[in-house]
Amino acid sequence: GDVKYHLGYSGDRVTASGKKIRVVMSSNPSHLEAVDAVVEGRCRAKQRLRSDTERRKTIPVLVHGDAAFAGQGVVMEVLNLSQLKGYTTGGTIHAIVNNLIGFTTGPEDARSSRYCTDVAKTIEAPVFHVNGEDPEAVVYVAQLALAYRQRWKKDVVIDMWCYRRWGHNEGDDPSFTQPIMAKLIRKKKSVLKTYAERLLAEGVITEQDVQAIRQSLEEQLEKAQSAAMAQPKDPTIDPGSWRWQGFTHEYSFDPVPTAASRDTLAEVARAHAALPDGFHLHKNVAKLLERRAQAVEGDEPIDWGTAEAYAFGSLLLEGTAVRLSGQDSRRGTFSQRHAVVKDMETGQPYIPLNNMRQMGQPGVPGQEPGDLGEDGRPRQARFCIYDSPLSEYSVLGFEYGYSLADPNMLVIWEAQ
Ligand SMILES: Cc1ncc(C[n+]2csc(CCOP(=O)(O)OP(=O)(O)O)c2C)c(N)n1
């Protein structure tokens, strides 16, 4: 949502079972739902950096408003990314704080569907509609959603029905626009109160317990506020861990040495001529790869596609991973790239640039890109190249998020 928060943050929390969990909140602009794809990209990059191939250790959670979830097109775009090979994060938990209103607009003017979550039906995600006034039901549904996500690696949606007691902001009065609902809400006791009453009636807690819990919560809030006020100008938010160390805002236009040696280029070139035994290559592509393999030897001018392949290949050999995504990027819009080739008999894909050396495994000690492989040569980094769906907003956001989590990888979104 818009006013939920803006500034990103990260910190460690200790769970009830004593385990440590890192919680990272992405900076969130006012433009509702724009952050969704950014979170997905960040999450995917973190999974890669930890070689979390099962995608169980880093979990994206998106918090939405009901009006924005139904109204913003990027929500559908991001749902559509959820099971794609190049973009899946192993399932996102969507939590909708459904206060039945968007600014001043009611559901009857906000959507044509019955539920604000109906767009999630496009990917057949399960939706749990839950009463926000029943905290135990909310906790139960949250646990269920997490279990579902971990088991099936798919998106799941929690639609928490609640209400907004006050206006959209401090100067607002909800009875201007929703007089009947505002009247009903005014009569409602707070969730804290009704839940405490319920537990008291059930004999689960005593009045003293209620007071103690309330006091401890208030103390925590007071303490946090005093800490924030003691240092109002510089809350010093860790922008993304040690991976950003050494990067500065200063920029220089001075040329930097980027040349690769002829030996390196020759190794990249050879990879294009070395297909697996029995691979049935399209005859036109075979000619192109052959030219690409030979180009480094002669004095002929090098074409764009070849130069690009050499550039990516030399980075990979140096241990810098490359991610390139966009519409039709694997072949290349103008048939210039052919970074992924297909076997004409089986349809199986093959990526020459991922078969130069033994592959490095990020986050696996001793097997990182640059560490020696079994053949005694440094392992290469991976070329992550994907065709994107026919979307721009979500894909660009995704790649931006990806680049935030891994500033050392070359991350490219290719516009068609
Ligand atoms: C893309 C975009 N359009 C319009 C706005 C202005 N705006 C801010 S909050 C809001 C209503 C959001 O309603 P909802 O999604 O239900 O979330 P809530 O604020 O009720 O939690 C609007 C229209 C915005 N921030 N972003």
The ligand as an SDF file (V2000), in Angstrom:
LIG
                    3D

 26 27  0  0  0  0  0  0  0  0999 V2000
   -0.4050    4.0080   -8.7530 C   0  0  0  0  0  0  0  0  0  0  0  0
   -1.0270    4.9190   -7.7460 C   0  0  0  0  0  0  0  0  0  0  0  0
   -2.1830    5.5430   -8.0380 N   0  0  0  0  0  0  0  0  0  0  0  0
   -2.7690    6.3480   -7.1280 C   0  0  0  0  0  0  0  0  0  0  0  0
   -2.2080    6.5630   -5.9000 C   0  0  0  0  0  0  0  0  0  0  0  0
   -2.9020    7.4650   -4.8580 C   0  0  0  0  0  0  0  0  0  0  0  0
   -3.3940    6.6290   -3.7470 N   0  0  0  0  0  0  0  0  0  0  0  0
   -2.6980    6.4900   -2.6200 C   0  0  0  0  0  0  0  0  0  0  0  0
   -3.4050    5.4260   -1.5440 S   0  0  0  0  0  0  0  0  0  0  0  0
   -4.7050    5.1470   -2.5810 C   0  0  0  0  0  0  0  0  0  0  0  0
   -5.7900    4.1740   -2.1790 C   0  0  0  0  0  0  0  0  0  0  0  0
   -5.2410    2.7900   -1.9280 C   0  0  0  0  0  0  0  0  0  0  0  0
   -6.2590    1.9080   -1.5290 O   0  0  0  0  0  0  0  0  0  0  0  0
   -5.9410    0.4180   -1.1350 P   0  0  0  0  0  0  0  0  0  0  0  0
   -5.1230   -0.2340   -2.1880 O   0  0  0  0  0  0  0  0  0  0  0  0
   -7.2200   -0.2480   -0.7970 O   0  0  0  0  0  0  0  0  0  0  0  0
   -4.9740    0.5440    0.1350 O   0  0  0  0  0  0  0  0  0  0  0  0
   -5.2760    1.2750    1.5450 P   0  0  0  0  0  0  0  0  0  0  0  0
   -4.7110    2.6600    1.4280 O   0  0  0  0  0  0  0  0  0  0  0  0
   -6.7500    1.2350    1.7650 O   0  0  0  0  0  0  0  0  0  0  0  0
   -4.5190    0.4360    2.5240 O   0  0  0  0  0  0  0  0  0  0  0  0
   -4.5690    5.8970   -3.7470 C   0  0  0  0  0  0  0  0  0  0  0  0
   -5.5440    5.9150   -4.8480 C   0  0  0  0  0  0  0  0  0  0  0  0
   -0.9630    5.9350   -5.6540 C   0  0  0  0  0  0  0  0  0  0  0  0
   -0.3040    6.1070   -4.5120 N   0  0  0  0  0  0  0  0  0  0  0  0
   -0.4080    5.1060   -6.5750 N   0  0  0  0  0  0  0  0  0  0  0  0
  1  2  1  0
  2  3  1  0
  2 26  2  0
  3  4  2  0
  4  5  1  0
  5  6  1  0
  5 24  2  0
  6  7  1  0
  7  8  2  0
  7 22  1  0
  8  9  1  0
  9 10  1  0
 10 11  1  0
 10 22  2  0
 11 12  1  0
 12 13  1  0
 13 14  1  0
 14 15  2  0
 14 16  1  0
 14 17  1  0
 17 18  1  0
 18 19  2  0
 18 20  1  0
 18 21  1  0
 22 23  1  0
 24 25  1  0
 24 26  1  0
M  CHG  1   7   1
M  END
$$$$
